[in-house]
Amino acid sequence: MRKSIFLTTCLLCITFICQAIDPTKAQADYNVIPLPNEISVQHGPSFLLTSDVRIECATQNSMMIRNAQFLSNYIKEKTGQNISFKAARAGKKRIILKTGLNSTNPEAYQLIVTSKHITITGASEAGVFYGIQTLHKSLPVSPSSVVEFPSVAINDAPRFKYRGMHLDVSRHFFAVEEIKTYIDMLAFHNVNTFHWHLTDDQGWRIEIKKHPGLTEIGSKRKETVIGQNTGKYDGIPYGGYYTQEQAKEIVAYAKDRFITVIPEIDMPGHMLGALAAYPELGCTGGPYEVWTKWGVSDNVLCAGNDQSLKFVEEVLNEIVEIFPSKYIHIGGDECPKTQWKKCDKCQQKIKDLGLHADDKHTVEERLQSYFIGAAEKMLNKKGRSIIGWDEILEGGIAPNATIMSWRGTRGGIEAAKQGHDAIMTPQSFAYFDYYQTSNTELEPLAIGGFLPVENVYKFEPQPNILTEKEKAHIIGVQANVWTEYMPNFKHVQYMAMPRIAAISEVQWTQAIKKDYSNFLNRLPRLIDYYKLLNYNYAKHVYNITSDYNVNTQKGTIDVSLSTIDKARIFYTLDGSIPTENSAVYTDTLKINESSKLRAIIIRGKDDSSTLSEDISLRKSSLKKTTALQPINKEYEFKGVTTLIDGLKGNSNYKSGRWIAFYKNDMEVVIDLGQTMSFQKLEVTTCISKYQWIFDARSIAIEVSSDNTTFTRIASKDLPPLEKNSPNGVKTHLLEFPVSNARYVKVIATSEKNIPEWHGAKGNSAYLFVDEISLN
Ligand code: TNX
C-alpha cells in the first residue's frame, strides 16, 4: 500500500515536471486576410517552429535581408521566439526565402511547408514580402516555444496591381511617426500604394523650397470650425507640415515595405492653402486665408494667369524629386467655375485657346481640361504619369491620365471605355470617413453616409457592363480616409480598421474566392494582432447582427440573431435588460405582437454588445402588400415589406429600413386579410436634400372591398421643400372618419421638380419611405 502511494506520488511529480517543461505549443492557421488564392493542405508531418530554426536568404541582396529581418521581427513579436537569419547550418530546419518564381505577376509567391523547411519563393522580392505576410498572419498571437505549421502548398498572387489606401493630412495633420504606423497598417494588409493627400484648402503640408510661403503661411489656419460647419470655431491655431527630408524618410520607409507613395497636389481647386500665401494666383487677388471650415470653396487657382501654371511647374519640379513614384496625383476634383466665369483673365484665355462649349462640356470645363493637360505635359516630360479625380473627365480627359473614380464607379467605367486606366474608389464602398454603423448616436461625429464592413467587402470593382478588355483598364481599388472629422491618429485608426481588412480582400483575392461569412470567421485572428499592437479599431463586427424577415402568410416578423464568434445571446422581448438568466437565443424568433427586443452577449469587459429594437405592430403590419409602381433598384433592400415590418428607420436612408422611389410614386395596396376598421394613417419619409432626397408632395389613402374599385377617403398636399427645411425623418398623419375595408391603397407622390434654390433644380428627387401604420 505504502509502495503504491509512493509510486503514485512519483508519477504525479513526473507529470507535473513534464507539464512545467512542456513547451507551449500553438498552431499556425493559413486562413489569413487577405485570403490566399490557393491553399492546398498536404499530407505529411508538420514543420515545428522552435528557436533553433534559421532563416536563410541571399545575403548579397539588401531587400531580401530586410525581408528576413521583417520575418524575424514578426515571429518575435507574436510568439516571443528569437529566430535569427544569420548562419544556417546544413541539416538545420530552415525558413528559406528566395526569388525566382516563374510568374507573370511580379507580386506572386509560393509558400511550401514540409517537416524540414518552410520555403517562400517570390516572383520578385515583393512577392517574397507577401509570402512573409501570409506566414506572419498564420502565426497565432501567443507566447509559444513551438508553433506547428501543417504541411501546405500555397500559391498566391494579387488580383489588382494597384492596391491603395489614401490619407488626407490637410484637414488634420499627423506626425511622421504616425504616418509610419499607417504604412505598417497598410503593409500588414498587403496594400502597395499610399496615396498621400498633401494639400487642400485647410492647409498646405509639404515643404516647397522655391515657395516658402506655402508652409510659412499656407500650412497654418487660425482656428477650426466645430462640428459640421456650425458657425462656431474653436479659436485654436492649427498647423503642421512635412519637410522634404521627412517626406523622403517616409518614402524610404514605405519602400522597404514594398509600398509606393503617391503624393497629391490638388489643383486647380482645393487651393486655399497656396492662395493664402500667394493671393496673386487667384482670380480675385484675395486676400485669402487658409480655410477654417469644411466644404468646397469658390476660391481656386486662376487658370487664365500664366503665373499659375508656372507655380504648378515649380511645385511639381520639387515634388518629383521627393517622390520617385510613376504616378503623381494632381487632384482636379471639386473646382467650382464661378470665378472663372467672371474673371477677365480666364475668359481671355478661353478666347486665346479657342475653346468652345458643346452639349457635354462648358467652356470653363474645357479650361479646366487645358489646365490639367498642361500639368500632365509637365509630368510626362519628366517620365511621370498623372492620376486625377473623375472630374478631369469633364472637359475631355488628358491624353495619358489615369482616373480615380470617386463619385460612384461611373467615372471609372467611362475612363475604361475610353481606353484609360482607372482606379475604383467609390464613395459608397470606399469612403472610410463614412459612418460604419447605422447606430450613429453612439459614434464619434463623422461626415455622414453609411459604410459598414460588409458593404466594403461586397464591392466588385470590375462591373460586368465592361468587356474583358475594358475591365483590364480597372487597375485597382483604393479606400480613402478624408480627415475633416478625424482630429487625431487614433481616430484615423478607428475609421480605417477593420474596414481596411475588407478592402484588402477586394484588392487581393479573386472575386470567386470571396465570401463574407468566411471572412468574418477569419477576422478575429487578424484583430488579435491589432490588439497586440495597440491599434485602435472599431468593434462593430462583434455586435449582435440581426436580420428581420416578414412572413405575410403567417403574419410574423422572423428575427434571426448572430455574432461573429457564435457567442451566447441572451434576450428579452419586454424591454427589460437581459441578464445571464434571460432566455438564450437558439433559433429564429417568430414575432407576431408588438415587442421590445433587447439582446446582449457577455464576453470580456470591452467586447460586450447589446441590441435594442422596438417592433411596433399596427393593423397594417405584416400584411400582404403590393407595390404598384417600381421601387428604385439601388434602394430596394428587402422590398415593399419594409413598409409594414413594424421597424422604424432613422435618419440614415441607406440603412435598409427605407425604400426609395425615383421618378415614380409610392403606390401600394395592403390586403388586411379581412375587413377592418381604422381612422388614422401614418407614413414616414426621410429627407436628405443634398442627396436629392426630398419629402413627398402629397399623401392619400383609398379603400376597396374587392381590390379593384378604390375610393379615396383622405388626402393632403404637401408644400415643396424650402432651402432651410430640416433633413431627417418626417411623419405624415392623415385622420379621417372611421372606415371599414379589406384593401387599402396608400399613395405618396414624389417631388418631380426640384426647386430653384437647389443645385439639381428641375430634376426629379428621390422619395424615401418607411413605415405605413394604419390604426
Ligand atoms: C470629397 S473625394 C472630396 C474631399 C472631401 C470628401 C469627404 C474628393 C475628390 N473630394 O475633398 O474631403 O469628399 O468625403
Boltz pocket constraint, residues with backbone or C-beta under 6 A from the ligand:
constraints:
  - pocket:
      binder: B
      contacts: [[A, 295], [A, 333], [A, 334], [A, 389], [A, 406], [A, 431], [A, 433], [A, 447], [A, 482], [A, 483], [A, 484]]
      max_distance: 6.0
